[in-house]
Amino acid sequence: MALPNQKHNAVSGGYNNSFNNGDELSQWINSHPEYQDRNVGIDLSRSNLIVVDIDKHKHNGMKSISAWFKSHDINPETIQDTYVERTASGGLHAFYLIPEGKTKPAEKVSALQGVDLLTNKHGVIVAPSVINQQPYRAITPFETIQQAPEWVYQIANNRGSTNTPSNHKATRYSNIDRWLMVKNGFDTGQRNDQAMSLAGYLFALDVEPKSIYDILQITNERSNEPLLDDELGRVYMSARKREERKRMRINSYGRD
């Protein structure tokens, strides 16, 4: 717990006394009235979370990460696929789960200019709270929290340049590449990227959603190592939500 309108606890190192039991937390708050209307923090050192912290108050982190995405052929809208909060200063916190079998990367401040990867060193990150009378605001549903994609690990290993191309294979595919996927199946090691690319392409063509899922299933079945059904479903829903957000933005621009 943090004090109202602040990021810190009243006791030095107090974040070490975190709670994972609601009843214990309620009892503690009743004994510490100074924490009524308190702020909330998440103890990253005890969780399976990594947070991409994009600042706006000192450096334009959104500009930095957008340039990095562009240089690595990654759609910048991918940041919206997970649970994201807008901070009191106008920045963003994007929350990800560490995938099973992967280790949590080391915390890295200034992984890009204005972009930090927060994992455990600082202990706590503020969750939806109020700082300087400005509220933190969830801009995507909490239920959308995703496993950390490969680009998060790439940024963790970044050497500081936002414009150096990655040695990894680009995740953007031509239309011919996509139709060859349908014919031959997804390539092992690129299945998720290719499924997302194919689904996004079909949504952009305004293909009926059920038909898109059917095409993904057929393509997946032709793969040497098909994705599991629930994983393919998650890719499809992620692509569908991205397309819906895109159309909502286009419609809102048209009303301005």
C-alpha positions in Angstrom: 0.0 0.0 0.0 1.1 3.6 -0.7 -0.1 6.8 1.0 -3.0 8.7 -0.6 -1.9 10.7 -3.6 1.7 9.4 -3.3 3.9 6.6 -4.6 5.6 5.7 -1.4 4.8 3.9 1.9 5.0 5.8 5.2 7.7 3.3 6.5 11.1 3.0 4.9 11.2 -0.3 2.9 7.5 -0.7 3.7 6.8 -2.1 0.3 8.4 -5.3 1.6 5.3 -5.8 3.7 3.1 -6.5 0.7 -0.1 -8.5 0.9 -1.6 -11.2 -1.3 -4.6 -11.8 0.9 -7.5 -9.4 0.8 -8.6 -10.2 4.4 -5.2 -9.4 5.8 -5.0 -6.2 3.8 -8.4 -5.0 5.1 -7.4 -5.7 8.7 -4.1 -3.9 8.2 -5.9 -0.8 6.7 -8.3 -0.7 9.7 -5.3 -0.5 12.0 -3.6 2.2 9.9 -6.2 4.9 9.2 -3.5 7.1 7.4 -3.9 4.6 4.5 -7.6 5.2 4.0 -8.3 6.3 0.3 -4.8 4.9 -0.3 -2.9 4.2 -3.5 -2.1 0.7 -4.7 1.2 -0.8 -5.8 2.1 -4.1 -7.3 5.2 -5.8 -5.9 7.0 -6.8 -9.1 9.7 -8.7 -7.3 7.1 -11.2 -6.1 5.1 -11.4 -9.3 5.3 -13.0 -12.7 5.0 -9.5 -14.3 7.1 -7.3 -16.4 6.1 -3.7 -17.1 7.1 -1.6 -20.1 7.1 2.0 -18.7 6.8 4.6 -21.4 7.4 8.1 -20.0 6.4 11.5 -21.4 7.4 14.0 -18.7 11.2 14.0 -19.4 11.8 12.2 -22.7 9.2 11.2 -25.3 9.3 7.5 -24.7 6.4 6.9 -27.1 8.4 8.5 -29.9 11.4 6.3 -29.0 9.5 3.0 -28.9 7.6 3.9 -32.1 10.9 4.5 -33.9 12.2 1.2 -32.5 9.1 -0.7 -33.6 9.5 0.9 -37.1 13.2 -0.1 -37.4 12.3 -3.7 -36.4 9.2 -4.0 -38.7 6.9 -4.4 -35.7 3.4 -2.9 -35.8 3.4 -0.2 -33.0 -0.3 -1.0 -32.3 1.0 -4.3 -30.7 1.3 -2.3 -27.4 -2.5 -2.2 -27.3 -2.8 -6.0 -27.2 -2.2 -6.3 -23.5 -3.3 -4.5 -20.4 -2.2 -0.8 -20.5 -2.6 2.0 -18.0 -2.2 5.7 -18.7 -0.2 7.3 -15.9 -0.8 10.6 -14.1 1.9 12.3 -16.2 0.4 11.0 -19.5 2.8 8.1 -20.0 1.9 4.4 -20.4 2.4 1.2 -18.3 2.1 -1.9 -20.5 1.8 -5.1 -18.3 3.0 -8.5 -19.5 3.2 -12.0 -18.0 6.5 -13.9 -18.2 5.8 -16.9 -20.5 6.2 -20.4 -19.0 9.7 -21.7 -19.4 11.2 -18.2 -19.8 13.1 -16.3 -17.2 12.3 -12.7 -16.2 14.7 -10.4 -17.9 16.8 -8.1 -15.7 15.3 -4.7 -15.0 16.6 -2.1 -17.4 16.2 1.6 -16.9 16.4 3.6 -20.2 16.3 0.5 -22.3 15.3 3.1 -24.9 15.2 6.9 -24.3 12.2 7.4 -22.1 11.4 3.7 -21.9 12.1 1.5 -18.9 11.6 -2.3 -18.4 10.6 -2.8 -14.8 10.9 -6.3 -13.3 11.9 -6.3 -9.7 14.7 -3.9 -8.7 12.4 -1.1 -7.6 10.0 -3.6 -6.0 6.7 -1.8 -6.7 5.0 -0.1 -9.5 1.9 2.0 -8.9 -1.3 0.4 -10.1 -4.5 2.4 -10.8 -4.1 5.3 -8.3 -4.1 9.0 -8.0 -0.9 11.1 -8.1 -1.0 14.9 -7.8 -4.8 14.7 -8.1 -4.4 13.0 -11.5 -5.7 9.5 -11.8 -4.1 6.5 -13.4 -6.5 5.1 -16.0 -6.9 1.7 -17.6 -7.1 2.1 -21.4 -7.5 -1.6 -22.2 -9.3 -4.3 -20.2 -7.3 -6.1 -17.5 -8.4 -9.4 -18.9 -6.4 -8.7 -22.1 -3.0 -9.0 -20.3 -0.7 -11.0 -22.6 2.4 -13.1 -22.2 5.5 -11.0 -23.0 6.2 -11.1 -26.7 9.7 -11.6 -28.2 10.1 -7.8 -28.8 10.1 -7.2 -25.0 13.1 -9.4 -24.7 14.7 -7.7 -27.7 14.4 -4.3 -26.0 15.8 -5.8 -22.8 18.9 -6.7 -24.8 18.9 -3.4 -26.6 22.2 -1.5 -26.6 20.6 1.9 -26.7 19.9 2.7 -30.3 16.3 3.1 -31.5 17.3 2.8 -35.2 19.5 -0.2 -35.4 17.8 -3.0 -37.3 17.3 -6.3 -35.5 19.1 -9.4 -36.5 15.8 -11.3 -36.1 13.7 -12.0 -39.1 11.2 -9.2 -39.8 7.7 -10.0 -38.8 6.1 -8.2 -41.8 5.2 -10.4 -44.7 4.2 -9.6 -48.3 0.8 -10.7 -49.7 2.5 -13.5 -51.6 4.1 -14.7 -48.4 0.7 -14.8 -46.7 -1.0 -16.8 -49.5 1.9 -19.2 -49.4 1.3 -19.7 -45.7 -2.3 -20.7 -46.6 -0.9 -23.2 -49.1 2.0 -24.6 -47.0 1.2 -23.8 -43.4 3.1 -21.7 -40.9 6.8 -22.0 -40.4 8.0 -23.4 -37.2 9.5 -20.6 -35.0 7.3 -18.0 -36.8 3.9 -19.5 -36.3 2.5 -16.8 -34.0 3.9 -13.9 -36.1 2.7 -15.4 -39.4 -0.8 -16.2 -38.0 -1.2 -12.7 -36.7 0.0 -11.3 -40.1 -2.4 -13.5 -42.0 -5.3 -12.7 -39.8 -4.6 -8.9 -39.9 -4.4 -9.0 -43.7 -7.7 -10.9 -44.0 -9.4 -8.5 -41.6 -8.1 -5.6 -43.7 -9.7 -7.2 -46.7 -13.0 -7.2 -44.8 -13.3 -11.0 -44.9 -16.1 -12.3 -42.7 -14.6 -13.1 -39.2 -15.7 -16.7 -39.1 -14.1 -17.3 -42.5 -10.9 -15.8 -41.2 -10.8 -18.2 -38.3 -11.6 -21.1 -40.7 -8.6 -20.0 -43.0 -6.3 -19.8 -39.9 -7.3 -23.3 -38.9 -6.7 -24.7 -42.4 -3.4 -23.0 -42.6 -2.4 -24.2 -39.1 -3.4 -27.8 -39.9 -1.0 -27.7 -42.9 1.9 -26.6 -40.7 4.6 -29.1 -39.7 4.1 -28.2 -36.0 0.6 -26.7 -35.7 -0.2 -24.2 -32.9 -2.5 -25.5 -30.2 -6.2 -24.6 -30.7 -6.3 -22.2 -27.7 -3.1 -20.5 -28.8 -4.5 -20.0 -32.4 -7.7 -18.7 -30.8 -5.7 -16.1 -28.8 -3.9 -14.9 -32.0 -7.2 -14.6 -33.8 -8.9 -12.6 -31.0 -5.8 -10.3 -30.7 -6.0 -9.6 -34.5 -9.7 -9.1 -34.4 -9.5 -6.6 -31.4 -6.7 -4.7 -33.1 -8.8 -4.3 -36.3 -11.8 -3.2 -34.2 -9.7 -0.6 -32.5 -8.4 0.6 -35.8 -11.9 1.0 -37.2 -13.1 2.8 -34.1 -10.2 5.3 -34.5 -11.0 5.8 -38.2 -14.7 6.4 -37.4 -13.9 8.9 -34.6 -11.6 10.8 -36.9 -14.4 11.0 -39.4 -16.7 12.6 -36.8 -14.2 15.4 -35.8 
